[in-house]
Amino acid sequence: MVNDKMCVGVEKERLMVRLNPEKFDEVIQKEGCTPMDFTGKVMKGFVFVSEDVLNTKKKLEYWINMALEYNKTAKPSKKKKAK
């Protein structure tokens, strides 16, 4: 979480990246990148990146920086009301 917004995470052996949905179609073509589909439905604006392609600091920084850049303008998740 960055600024109370989902940004990046690790799920099994892959990186979850939140990015600008307008860049989704371009980014999804990159090696090791797949759509995020936790619920069985593709979530545009979220991708998984395989650890196999994150084999240099520069490659990891590319994805982290993409997420951080979008985080500046991303809307925060709606907070759940306490019961």
Buried (B, 14 or more C-beta within 10 A) or exposed (E): EEEEBBBBBEEEEBBBBBBBEEBBEEBEEBEBBEEBEEEEEBBBBBBBBEEEBBEEEEBBEBBBEBBBEBBEEBEEEEEEEEE
